Amino acid sequence: MNKNKMIKTTISVVSLITVWGLVSKMGVVSSYILPAPVKVLNTLFKMVQTGEIFEDIHISYIRVLKGFFIATLAAFILAMIRIILPKWNDYYENVLQFLKNVPPLSLISLLILWFGIGETTKIGIIVLTAFFPIYLNTVKGFISCDKKLLEVGEIYGYSKVNSFFKIRLPYAMSDILVGMRIGLGYSWRAIISAEMIAASAGLGHMILFAQQMSRTDKVIVGILVIGVVGYITDRLFAFIIGKVLKGSEKNGWD
């Protein structure tokens, strides 16, 4: 992030906090509904001192990474089959198109019946949420490969498998990474609903428990922490992608 952009971001954040503080101080909104920024900050400091916030972050992070990894692997394999073995695509493409339109939250009850209330169900929600943006972008990258490059591969006698790994995959890398970045963001968005399924730890559980105890300040802390951790993860991913694609600005990763 360049200096000018950082200054503008700082101004917008400070302005938002200032408005929040004024609204709270003037009593426009009840402190029960919207506690003052100072109270939220004090709550955050207490949670940092006790270490409970770090434990929740760690547990949520592991769940997000597991779900994201499974979604990425499944999306890549199915997209690869679609290209290398196109006839197999007929067996699952319509099913995927159907599931794409089904909200993952609507499947929670079914997942609980199938897998109980353990980690499998929680990670399953994250997988279902992250899978489709990764899959659709990966397929787009493979299908949009330059036909002339494929023709060159045919001239050199490449098989479908060789053509896939030596031509299509490098060509589609940008689209694949875009899908992965979107999927990673969706994974963090899904963590709340995933951890509301009888979880005993994690940021989603912390927010749900705080809501049940009428602790709006802890709810806001949980939301802010998820946003910050998700943002940091996204920036790290963008940095890695910028290195892989030889320049973040050129590839739109700023």
N, C-alpha and C positions, 0 to 999 in steps of 0.2 A: 504494500500500500504506500503510495507516494505521500509526501508531506502535506500537500494541498488537500488531498482526499482525507487524510487523517484529521486535519484541522476541522474540515466540514463535518466529519462524523462526530468529533468531540463536541462541536457546537450543538448539533442536533440532539445528542444524548443529554448534555447539560440542560438544554432547553426543556426537554421532556421531563427530566427530574425536577426542574424548577417549577414547571406547571403542576406536576404531581404534588409537590410540597405545598404550593399555594392553595390548591384545591382542598388538600387535607387540612391545612391550617385554618382556612376560612370556614370550614365546616360545611362546604357544599355537598360533600358526600360523607356519610357516617364513617368514623374511624374503624368501625367493625367491618365494613365492606372494603374500605380502602385505607389501610394504616399508613401513617406517615413514612417517608423514605428512611428517616432516622431509625424508626422502630424496626423496619425490615433489615436495615444494615446491622443493627445491634443483634437481631436474631441470627443473621448470617455469621457474625463474629462468634457468637456463643456456640453455634454448630461447628464452626471451624475449630474452636478451642477444645471441644469435647471429641472431635474427630468423627462424629456421626455422619457428617456430610460427605466425607471422603469415602467412607464405607459404602454409602449409597451410590456415589458416583462410580466406584470400582465395580460394583455388582451390575449396575445398569450398562456400563461400558462393555463388560464381558458379554452380556446378553445381546447388545447391539452388534458387536463384532461377530458373534456366532451366527446370528440371523443374517447379517449382511454377507458373510462368507458363503453360507449355504445358498442364499438367493443368487449370488453371483455365479457360483459353480453350476447350479441348476439352469440358470438362464443361458450360460455359455454353452453347456452341453446340448440343450434343446435347440439353440440357434445353429450350432454346428451340425446337428443331425439334419436340420432343415435344408442346409446347403449341400452336405455330402450325400445324404440319403433322402432326397426330396419326397419319395413315395411314402416314407414313414411319417412325414409331416401330417398326412391326412388322418392319422390315428389320434393326434393330440391337439392339433391347431384349433379346432372348433371348441374343444374343451377349454383351452386357454382363453379363447375369445369370450367364452361364457364367464369364466372366473374373473376375467379382467373387469367385468361390470358388476361384480359382487363385492360390496364393501367388506374388508377383512373383519370388521367389528361384528358383522352379522353372522360370522362363522365361529365366534367365540364359544357359544353354547355347544355347537357340534364338536369342536376341538376338545372341550372339557369332557364330553361324553366318551370320546374316543381315547384320549390320552390322560384324563384326570386333570388335576390342577397344578401339576409340577412344571418343571422347566420346559418340557417339550411343547406345551401349549403356549407358553409365553414367547418362546423363540419362534414358534409356528406363526404367530401373529406378525412378528417382525419380517419373517420370510415372505409371507403373502403380501405384505405392504411394499417391500423393497423389490420383489421379483420383476414386476411388469415394466417399470421404467428401464431396468437393466436389460431385460429381454428384448423389448421393442427397439431400443437404441442399438443393441448388438446386431439384431436382424437387419436393421436399416443400414448399418455399416457394411455388413457382408453383401447385401443385395446391391448396394449402390457402387460396388467396386467397378472401376474403369474397365470396360469391355476390351479395350485395346491391350491392357495388361494381361487379361485372361487369354487373349488370343496369342500373345507372346509365349505364355506358359504352354499352350497347346503346341506351338511350333517346337518348343524344347521337349515335348513329350511328357509334360507333367500329368500325373494322375489327378483325380479329384481331391485326394487327400493332400498331395504335394502342393497343388494349386491353392488349396485352402490355407495351409500353414505358411506358404512362402509368398502368396500374393494377397489373398483376401484378408487374412488376419492383420498383417501390417497396415494395409490400406484402411481397415475399419477401426484401428486402435483409437483414434480420436473419438469416434462415436461410442465405442465401448466404454471409454473412460468418462465420457459425459453421462452415460447411463448409470455408471457406477457412482458417480458423484451425486446424481439425483437420488439414486437408491439409498445411499448412505444418509442423505438428509431425511428421506422418508422413514428410515429405520429409527432415527431419533424422534420423529413425530409419532411413531407407533409405540414407543417405550412406555408412555403413560398408560394406554389401554392394556398393553401386555402385562404390566406390573400391577394392574388393578385386579388381576385374577388371583386372589388369595395369596398374594406375595407377602413375605415377612420382611423384605428389605428391598432397596432400590429407590430411585427418585420418584417413580410413579406411585409406589406404596407410600412414600413419605408425604406426597401431595394429598393422596386419598385420606390418609390417617389424620393429617392436619385439617382437612376439610371436615371430617367427622368430629374433630375436637374444636371446631370453630376457630382455628388458628389461621386467619387470613394471611398474616405475616409470613408464616412458614410455607403456605401455598405459593405466595409470590416468590419467596426464596427458591423454592423448587423449580418454578417456571424459569426464573432467571438463570439458575445453574444449568438447567437443560439447554437453554439457549446459548449460554457461553461455552459450555463443553462441546455442544454440537457445532458451534461456529469455529472453535479452535480446531476440531477434527476436520472440518471442511477445508480450512485454510492449509492445514498440513497436507491434506490430500491434494489440494490445488497446487501446492508447492512441488510435490512429488511429480504430479502430472506435467507441470511446467518444465521440469527437468527431462521427463520422458519425451515430451513433444517439442523440446528444444525452444523454449520461450513461452512464458505464460501469456504475455500480451498478444502475441501473434495468434494464439489459439483460444483467446477469450476467457482466460482463467482468472483474471483480476476481479 
